[in-house]
Amino acid sequence: MSSMDLCIIGSGYVGLVSGACFAEVGHKVVCVDNDPKKVAALQSGRIPIYEPGLEDIVHRNVSAGRLRFTDKIEDGVDNSQVVFIAVPTPPQPDGSVDLSFIEKVAREIAGVLKEYRVVVDKSTVPVKTGEKVAETIKRYNRAGAEFDVVSNPEFLREGCAVADLMKPDRVVIGSASDRALALMKKVYEPFMAPILVTDINSAELIKHAANSFLALKISYINAVSAICDASGADIEKVADGIGADKRIGRSFLNAGLGYGGSCFPKDIAAFIAISDALGVPFTLLKEVQRINKDQKERFLKGLRDALWVLRDKKIAVWGLTFKPDTDDVRSSVAIEIVNDLVKEGAIVTAYDPKGMEKAVEWKMVEGARLVHSALEAVEGAEALVLATEWGEFANVDLQEVKKRMMTPMIFDGRNLFDPATMKDLGFAYKCIGRSTV
């Protein structure tokens, strides 16, 4: 397998993980970022995000000379056969996607493009974005250099992004150019994964459609959990029974506080906006959004019902990140719950293994006290809210937790603990869709 020269523009979650993993399989990679401070940090070995396994891979490939970082886009484009665009595509107030970063990078590529390159949209973008990228590069490239635009959506899950990229279940490549396809297949040859070749528009649509379907599964099982609470059924057993059907599968059928993070809320809102713009309203996804919002409100209502008045109640919260094994607190339901409790006058003490630094840096939990351990958080607490299912919490000494709390009440928003065990330990235990009698 021959090595290729690759450029990744954007060194966030997608760009940095992709660049590191491409280098890990033998390609020579230059990561470009317009933030000189981030570039300097990466050059000195400091990784700006937490992702299991990423730091070791970055250090190993920098040392081997296969991975480097720069803030000069011309350096990346000049020295690469394939240029990946992996910049942010944030949501706008109406749910549509802000494509200004994509447009800016396309113009910058056009300004330095001297000979044939494959330009790859790696960022999650609305359908037909590839056409706009191609138009932009052609318009602003005075050298008249040849190029092809390809869509290659990422399917990385934060917390296991390295594993997802090193062993993908499929690689989607959208292009009508045989020349571009040949180069893209060489890029992914070392990964030995199934490759699905489509047109650009289909490839772009696949990412939004996939994430929206997964969010639909989460909202579906959460809606069923409400019925379980009302009927005395057990959501875990119901989910097992549903998931045993091979046509459905068990994954993403875990009842909880709802989905969050940097992808699902943004991508669903974007898909709704895309569908509206195309004149085919996707009303099903609007219901998915409503159920997700209602799930958090239902959980908070249960807290209010049990505690009566939240004002001046000492409440501990375990978890700030939107899921375990990441430091990402963007659009986190856990953060929303902390802030809702603070607004209602509760005295909140919170702990997260990896997310506290960014929560403070981005001023996302003002009014709550952040502490250094799960046990410190529950000291004197009248209730504990489990908001993120970190493995550390599953292995905590529950007897010690009970000893430190003022009143042993646990509101488990992720169904991490066994109701029977909690009852035997003497906790007043509330979970989602499972009988605690």
C-alpha positions as CSV (number, residue, x, y, z in Angstrom):
1,M,0.0,0.0,0.0
2,S,1.6,3.3,-1.1
3,S,1.7,6.4,1.1
4,M,-0.2,9.5,0.0
5,D,0.3,13.2,0.8
6,L,-2.8,14.5,2.5
7,C,-3.9,17.9,3.8
8,I,-6.6,18.4,6.5
9,I,-7.9,21.9,6.9
10,G,-9.4,22.3,10.4
11,S,-8.0,20.7,13.5
12,G,-11.1,20.2,15.6
13,Y,-12.6,16.8,16.5
14,V,-13.0,15.6,12.9
15,G,-9.9,17.1,11.5
16,L,-7.4,16.2,14.2
17,V,-8.7,12.6,14.6
18,S,-8.8,12.1,10.8
19,G,-5.3,13.5,10.3
20,A,-3.8,11.4,13.1
21,C,-5.4,8.2,11.9
22,F,-4.5,8.8,8.3
23,A,-0.9,9.2,9.5
24,E,-1.2,6.1,11.6
25,V,-1.8,4.0,8.5
26,G,1.2,5.4,6.7
27,H,0.1,8.5,4.9
28,K,2.0,11.8,5.2
29,V,-0.4,14.4,6.7
30,V,-0.3,18.2,7.2
31,C,-3.1,19.6,9.4
32,V,-3.9,23.3,8.7
33,D,-5.6,25.5,11.2
34,N,-6.2,29.3,11.2
35,D,-5.7,29.5,15.0
36,P,-1.9,30.1,15.6
37,K,-2.3,29.3,19.3
38,K,-3.9,25.9,18.5
39,V,-1.2,25.1,16.0
40,A,1.6,26.1,18.5
41,A,-0.1,23.9,21.1
42,L,-0.3,20.9,18.7
43,Q,3.3,21.4,17.6
44,S,4.4,21.3,21.2
45,G,2.5,18.1,21.8
46,R,-0.6,19.5,23.7
47,I,-3.9,18.0,22.5
48,P,-6.8,20.5,22.7
49,I,-9.5,17.8,23.0
50,Y,-9.9,14.6,25.0
51,E,-10.5,11.5,22.9
52,P,-9.3,8.1,24.1
53,G,-6.2,7.0,22.2
54,L,-5.7,10.2,20.3
55,E,-2.8,11.7,22.2
56,D,-0.6,8.6,21.7
57,I,-1.4,8.5,18.0
58,V,-0.6,12.2,17.5
59,H,2.7,12.0,19.4
60,R,3.8,8.8,17.7
61,N,3.2,10.1,14.2
62,V,4.6,13.5,14.8
63,S,7.8,11.8,16.0
64,A,7.8,9.6,12.9
65,G,7.5,12.6,10.7
66,R,4.2,11.6,9.2
67,L,2.1,14.3,10.9
68,R,2.7,18.0,11.2
69,F,0.8,21.2,11.8
70,T,0.7,24.6,10.2
71,D,-1.4,27.8,9.9
72,K,-0.5,28.3,6.3
73,I,-3.1,26.9,3.9
74,E,-0.7,27.2,0.9
75,D,1.7,24.9,2.6
76,G,-1.0,22.2,2.9
77,V,-2.4,22.6,-0.6
78,D,1.0,22.7,-2.3
79,N,2.3,19.5,-0.6
80,S,-0.8,17.3,-0.8
81,Q,-2.6,15.2,-3.4
82,V,-5.9,15.3,-1.5
83,V,-7.2,18.3,0.5
84,F,-9.9,17.6,3.2
85,I,-12.1,20.4,4.5
86,A,-13.0,19.7,8.1
87,V,-14.1,23.1,9.4
88,P,-17.1,23.9,11.6
89,T,-20.6,24.1,10.2
90,P,-22.4,25.7,13.1
91,P,-26.2,26.1,13.2
92,Q,-27.9,29.4,12.6
93,P,-30.9,30.6,14.7
94,D,-33.4,29.1,12.2
95,G,-31.7,25.7,12.3
96,S,-30.0,26.0,8.9
97,V,-26.3,25.6,8.5
98,D,-23.8,28.4,8.6
99,L,-21.5,27.6,5.6
100,S,-19.3,30.7,5.9
101,F,-16.3,28.7,7.1
102,I,-16.7,26.3,4.2
103,E,-17.0,29.1,1.7
104,K,-13.9,30.9,3.2
105,V,-11.8,27.8,2.9
106,A,-13.0,27.1,-0.6
107,R,-11.9,30.7,-1.6
108,E,-8.5,30.2,0.2
109,I,-7.9,26.9,-1.6
110,A,-8.8,28.6,-4.9
111,G,-6.3,31.3,-4.2
112,V,-3.3,28.9,-3.8
113,L,-4.3,26.1,-6.2
114,K,-1.7,25.6,-8.9
115,E,-2.3,22.0,-10.1
116,Y,-4.8,19.2,-9.9
117,R,-6.1,18.4,-6.4
118,V,-9.0,16.4,-5.0
119,V,-10.9,18.7,-2.6
120,V,-12.9,16.7,-0.1
121,D,-15.9,17.9,2.0
122,K,-15.4,16.1,5.3
123,S,-17.5,18.5,7.3
124,T,-21.2,17.7,7.7
125,V,-22.8,19.9,5.1
126,P,-26.3,20.3,3.5
127,V,-27.0,18.5,0.3
128,K,-25.8,20.4,-2.8
129,T,-22.9,22.1,-0.9
130,G,-20.3,20.3,-3.0
131,E,-21.7,22.0,-6.1
132,K,-21.2,25.4,-4.4
133,V,-17.7,24.5,-3.3
134,A,-16.8,23.6,-6.9
135,E,-18.3,26.8,-8.2
136,T,-16.4,28.9,-5.6
137,I,-13.0,27.3,-6.4
138,K,-13.6,27.7,-10.1
139,R,-14.6,31.3,-9.7
140,Y,-11.6,32.4,-7.6
141,N,-8.9,30.2,-9.0
142,R,-7.0,32.5,-11.4
143,A,-4.5,29.8,-12.3
144,G,-7.2,27.7,-13.9
145,A,-6.0,24.6,-12.2
146,E,-7.9,21.4,-12.5
147,F,-9.6,19.9,-9.5
148,D,-12.4,17.7,-8.4
149,V,-14.7,18.1,-5.4
150,V,-15.7,15.0,-3.4
151,S,-18.1,14.4,-0.6
152,N,-16.7,12.0,2.1
153,P,-18.8,12.4,5.2
154,E,-17.5,11.4,8.6
155,F,-19.2,9.0,10.9
156,L,-17.1,9.4,14.1
157,R,-18.7,9.1,17.5
158,E,-17.0,11.2,20.2
159,G,-15.5,8.9,22.8
160,C,-14.6,6.2,20.3
161,A,-13.7,8.3,17.2
162,V,-10.2,6.8,16.8
163,A,-11.7,3.3,16.7
164,D,-14.5,4.4,14.4
165,L,-11.9,5.8,11.9
166,M,-9.4,3.0,12.2
167,K,-12.1,0.3,11.7
168,P,-15.0,2.0,9.9
169,D,-18.1,0.0,9.1
170,R,-18.3,1.8,5.7
171,V,-16.6,4.6,3.8
172,V,-18.9,6.8,1.7
173,I,-17.3,8.6,-1.3
174,G,-19.5,10.9,-3.4
175,S,-18.0,11.8,-6.8
176,A,-18.5,11.4,-10.6
177,S,-14.8,11.6,-11.4
178,D,-12.9,8.4,-12.0
179,R,-9.6,10.3,-11.3
180,A,-10.8,11.5,-7.9
181,L,-12.3,8.1,-7.0
182,A,-9.0,6.4,-7.7
183,L,-7.1,8.7,-5.4
184,M,-9.8,8.4,-2.7
185,K,-9.7,4.7,-2.8
186,K,-5.9,4.8,-2.3
187,V,-6.5,7.0,0.8
188,Y,-8.8,4.4,2.4
189,E,-7.1,1.3,1.1
190,P,-5.1,0.7,4.4
191,F,-8.4,0.7,6.4
192,M,-9.8,-2.3,4.5
193,A,-13.4,-1.1,4.9
194,P,-16.3,-1.4,2.5
195,I,-16.5,1.6,0.2
196,L,-19.8,2.9,-1.0
197,V,-19.5,5.1,-4.1
198,T,-22.3,7.5,-4.8
199,D,-22.9,10.9,-6.5
200,I,-22.0,13.9,-4.3
201,N,-25.6,14.9,-3.4
202,S,-26.4,11.4,-2.1
203,A,-23.2,11.3,-0.1
204,E,-24.0,14.6,1.5
205,L,-27.6,13.5,2.3
206,I,-26.4,10.2,3.9
207,K,-24.8,11.9,6.9
208,H,-27.9,14.0,7.9
209,A,-30.2,11.0,7.2
210,A,-28.1,8.6,9.3
211,N,-27.8,10.9,12.3
212,S,-31.5,11.8,12.2
213,F,-32.5,8.2,12.1
214,L,-30.3,7.4,15.2
215,A,-31.8,10.4,17.0
216,L,-35.3,9.0,16.0
217,K,-34.4,5.7,17.7
218,I,-33.4,7.5,20.9
219,S,-36.6,9.6,20.9
220,Y,-38.7,6.5,20.2
221,I,-37.3,4.6,23.1
222,N,-37.7,7.6,25.4
223,A,-41.3,8.0,24.4
224,V,-41.8,4.3,25.2
225,S,-40.1,4.8,28.5
226,A,-42.9,7.2,29.5
227,I,-45.4,4.5,28.8
228,C,-43.4,2.1,30.9
229,D,-43.4,4.6,33.8
230,A,-47.2,4.9,33.5
231,S,-47.8,1.1,33.2
232,G,-45.2,-0.4,35.4
233,A,-43.3,-2.1,32.5
234,D,-39.5,-2.2,32.4
235,I,-38.0,-0.2,29.5
236,E,-34.8,-2.4,29.6
237,K,-36.7,-5.5,29.0
238,V,-38.9,-3.8,26.3
239,A,-35.8,-2.5,24.6
240,D,-34.2,-6.0,24.7
241,G,-37.3,-7.5,23.1
242,I,-37.4,-4.8,20.4
243,G,-33.6,-4.9,19.8
244,A,-33.6,-8.7,19.4
245,D,-35.3,-8.2,16.1
246,K,-32.5,-8.1,13.5
247,R,-34.4,-5.6,11.5
248,I,-34.2,-3.1,14.4
249,G,-31.1,-3.9,16.5
250,R,-30.4,-3.0,20.1
251,S,-28.1,0.0,19.6
252,F,-29.5,3.5,20.4
253,L,-32.4,2.0,22.3
254,N,-31.3,3.1,25.7
255,A,-33.8,5.3,27.5
256,G,-32.3,8.3,29.3
257,L,-32.3,12.1,29.4
258,G,-32.3,12.4,25.6
259,Y,-29.7,13.1,23.0
260,G,-27.3,16.1,23.0
261,G,-23.8,16.9,21.8
262,S,-22.4,18.8,18.8
263,C,-23.9,16.5,16.1
264,F,-27.5,15.2,16.7
265,P,-29.2,18.5,17.7
266,K,-27.5,20.4,15.0
267,D,-27.9,17.8,12.2
268,I,-31.6,17.2,12.9
269,A,-32.3,21.0,12.9
270,A,-30.3,21.2,9.7
271,F,-32.1,18.3,8.0
272,I,-35.4,19.9,8.9
273,A,-34.2,23.2,7.4
274,I,-32.9,21.5,4.3
275,S,-36.2,19.6,3.8
276,D,-38.2,22.8,4.3
277,A,-36.0,24.6,1.7
278,L,-36.6,21.8,-0.8
279,G,-40.3,22.0,-0.3
280,V,-40.6,18.6,1.4
281,P,-41.2,19.4,5.2
282,F,-39.8,16.6,7.4
283,T,-42.4,16.8,10.2
284,L,-41.4,13.5,11.7
285,L,-38.1,15.1,12.8
286,K,-39.9,17.9,14.4
287,E,-41.6,15.4,16.6
288,V,-38.2,13.8,17.4
289,Q,-37.0,17.2,18.6
290,R,-40.2,17.7,20.7
291,I,-39.9,14.3,22.4
292,N,-36.2,14.9,23.2
293,K,-37.0,18.2,24.9
294,D,-40.0,16.7,26.8
295,Q,-37.8,13.9,28.1
296,K,-35.6,16.3,30.0
297,E,-38.6,18.2,31.3
298,R,-40.2,15.0,32.4
299,F,-37.1,14.1,34.4
300,L,-37.0,17.6,36.0
301,K,-40.7,17.2,37.0
302,G,-39.9,14.0,38.7
303,L,-37.2,15.8,40.7
304,R,-39.6,18.5,41.7
305,D,-42.3,16.1,42.6
306,A,-39.9,14.2,44.9
307,L,-38.2,17.2,46.5
308,W,-41.3,19.4,46.5
309,V,-39.3,22.7,46.5
310,L,-35.9,22.9,44.7
311,R,-34.9,26.3,46.1
312,D,-32.0,26.0,48.6
313,K,-31.9,22.2,48.2
314,K,-28.3,20.8,48.0
315,I,-28.2,18.8,44.8
316,A,-25.2,16.9,43.5
317,V,-24.8,16.3,39.7
318,W,-22.5,13.6,38.3
319,G,-21.6,14.4,34.7
320,L,-21.4,17.5,32.5
321,T,-20.4,16.1,29.1
322,F,-23.1,15.0,26.7
323,K,-21.7,11.4,26.8
324,P,-18.9,9.6,28.5
325,D,-15.3,9.4,27.2
326,T,-15.2,12.9,25.8
327,D,-14.6,16.4,27.2
328,D,-17.3,17.9,24.9
329,V,-20.0,19.8,26.7
330,R,-21.6,21.4,23.7
331,S,-25.4,21.0,23.7
332,S,-25.1,18.7,26.7
333,V,-28.4,17.8,28.5
334,A,-26.3,17.4,31.7
335,I,-25.3,21.1,31.4
336,E,-28.9,22.1,30.7
337,I,-30.0,20.2,33.9
338,V,-27.4,21.9,36.0
339,N,-28.4,25.3,34.7
340,D,-32.1,24.6,35.2
341,L,-31.5,23.6,38.8
342,V,-29.5,26.7,39.5
343,K,-32.2,28.9,38.0
344,E,-34.7,27.3,40.3
345,G,-32.5,28.2,43.3
346,A,-30.9,24.9,44.0
347,I,-27.4,24.7,45.5
348,V,-25.7,22.6,42.9
349,T,-22.3,20.8,43.2
350,A,-21.1,19.1,40.1
351,Y,-18.3,16.8,39.0
352,D,-17.2,15.4,35.7
353,P,-14.1,13.4,34.9
354,K,-13.1,15.3,31.8
355,G,-15.6,18.1,31.1
356,M,-15.1,20.6,33.8
357,E,-12.3,22.6,32.3
358,K,-14.2,23.4,29.1
359,A,-17.4,24.0,31.1
360,V,-15.6,26.7,33.0
361,E,-13.7,28.0,30.0
362,W,-16.9,28.5,28.0
363,K,-18.8,29.8,31.0
364,M,-21.5,27.1,30.7
365,V,-22.3,26.3,34.4
366,E,-22.1,29.7,36.2
367,G,-23.8,29.4,39.6
368,A,-22.8,25.8,40.2
369,R,-19.8,24.7,42.3
370,L,-17.4,22.3,40.5
371,V,-15.5,19.9,42.6
372,H,-12.7,17.3,42.2
373,S,-14.4,14.0,42.8
374,A,-17.7,12.2,42.7
375,L,-17.6,11.7,46.5
376,E,-16.9,15.3,47.1
377,A,-19.9,16.3,45.0
378,V,-22.3,14.3,47.2
379,E,-21.1,15.6,50.5
380,G,-24.2,16.9,52.4
381,A,-26.4,16.5,49.3
382,E,-30.1,16.0,49.6
383,A,-30.3,14.4,46.1
384,L,-27.9,13.1,43.5
385,V,-28.6,13.5,39.8
386,L,-26.7,11.1,37.5
387,A,-26.6,12.9,34.2
388,T,-23.7,11.3,32.3
389,E,-22.9,7.5,32.4
390,W,-19.2,7.6,33.0
391,G,-17.6,4.3,34.0
392,E,-16.2,5.9,37.1
393,F,-19.7,6.5,38.4
394,A,-20.7,2.8,37.8
395,N,-17.7,1.7,40.0
396,V,-18.2,4.2,42.8
397,D,-18.5,3.0,46.4
398,L,-22.3,3.4,46.9
399,Q,-22.1,2.8,50.6
400,E,-19.7,5.7,50.9
401,V,-22.0,7.8,48.7
402,K,-24.9,7.1,51.1
403,K,-22.8,7.9,54.1
404,R,-21.9,11.3,52.7
405,M,-25.3,12.4,51.6
406,M,-27.8,14.2,53.8
407,T,-30.6,12.1,52.4
408,P,-29.9,9.1,50.1
409,M,-31.9,10.0,47.0
410,I,-30.6,9.3,43.5
411,F,-32.2,10.4,40.3
412,D,-30.6,8.3,37.6
413,G,-31.0,9.9,34.2
414,R,-29.0,7.2,32.4
415,N,-30.3,4.0,34.1
416,L,-26.8,3.2,35.2
417,F,-27.6,1.4,38.4
418,D,-29.7,-1.7,39.2
419,P,-33.0,-0.7,41.0
420,A,-33.0,-3.8,43.2
421,T,-29.5,-3.2,44.3
422,M,-30.2,0.5,45.1
423,K,-33.2,-0.5,47.1
424,D,-31.2,-3.1,49.1
425,L,-28.6,-0.4,49.8
426,G,-31.3,1.9,51.2
427,F,-31.5,4.5,48.5
428,A,-34.6,6.3,47.3
429,Y,-33.9,5.6,43.7
430,K,-35.7,7.1,40.7
431,C,-34.7,6.1,37.1
432,I,-36.3,6.2,33.6
433,G,-38.9,3.6,32.5
434,R,-38.0,0.9,35.1
435,S,-39.9,-0.2,38.1
436,T,-38.1,0.6,41.4
437,V,-40.7,-1.2,43.6
